[in-house]
Amino acid sequence: MENQQITVTSPLLPDLQDFIPYLEDIWKRKWLTNNGHYHQELEKALSEYLKVPHISLFTNGTLPLITALQALRITGEVITAPYSFVATTHSLWWNGIKPVFVDIDGETCNINPEKIEAAITPKTAAIMPVHCYGQPCDVLKIKEIADKYGLKVIYDAAHAFGVESGGKSILEYGDMSTLSFHVTKVYNTVEGGALVCRDAETKRRIDYLKNFGFAGETTVVAPGINGKLDEIRAAYGLLALKKVDEAIASRKRAADLYREGLKNVEGIKYLNNMENVRHNYSYFPVFVNEKEYGMSRDALYFKMQKKNIFGRRYFYPLISAFSTYRGLDSASLENLPVATKVAESVICLPMYAWLEKNNVERIVNIIVTKGNLE
Ligand code: T4K
């Protein structure tokens, strides 16, 4: 269809006929949640696929962030990036922790490690960086700083499903990493998420925390929360996992087409692949330089909408600009010049598995053809 509506993403759905036998089995078992059969199967399958020995499933990608902070007993201040989805910083607020925003690197959209040390105070307990768009953070530099100051590191890896650096899962870095399996992600369980940690004792503690703190029928060891994933979504997740490699390969083809089509457009920048990294192509952000392109980001964004193309301005506004956070010293524009500029220039173009070639070309054409619509 020439004018078909295209949204920023579209879900990776398992085949319906494959799902029905799983549902029949769940109906037969009458065990619907609380560490059921498919929940255990999915933890095993994800642990293998993601090459991480210890992973705990959650009912979304926000609760693992909140729970990681609980499990590591983080208090005081945590250094984080303002260029992310609000859930990153909200997890700190829900734990009574003060977020301290550090600017990002414009080339990667991730926290700028060179700016971290200046933000450390005697109250700093941890760093919470984000592998934004699935682009790996400078994990080695962040580790060096964390080791030097005795800080914990929790990566928000919501976008980084299956991302590897130097043949090693990006989830292996830091004390913990969190994932989101929301329907808009590369891999989804409708709603869902996970927390990856380093050892079996910590996983056990996380599993208590996501089940109200229960460590047995009558023992509660901590004020835990209900973060459990149910059997229906766990079964869906097992089926979705079978399609994820194909989905990532298809996303790569779309990314290559975008890059080829946009490579000579003055004023439009995009992120390139990083060396030695297995990318997952979770998002395709472009950055509009108004002066060079001759049109503002928002003008292009709304022009695309008129043509039925619904990209998104992830992540505008910055988290630090929202009312909850804008009073913090670290939220000032002077502290965050790069993040501010990036947020004001970004459009995430539609990106999902099996995004058709002709639709990528349609989107590229709108961008290449400068000027307003008549
Ligand atoms: N950390 C980071 C860095 C994150 O990006 C996120 C979530 C989290 C933590 C927290 O993880 P979760 O607790 O959410 O698991 C979306 C997602 O809701 C959110 O998961 C995601 N990040 C964020 C970046 O984007 P919205 O409000 O922009 O999504 P929505 O509903 O506007 O959907 C976008 C497009 O997706 C629609 O235009 C069409 C398509 N879509 C969406 C849904 C819900 C479908 O085709 N089918 C659907 O069912 O937040």
Residues whose N, C-alpha, C, O or C-beta is under 5 A from the ligand:
A	BS01	T4K	T7 V8 T9 S10 P11 N60 G61 T62 S84 F85 A87 T88 D156 A158 S180 F181 H182 V183 T184 G192 G193
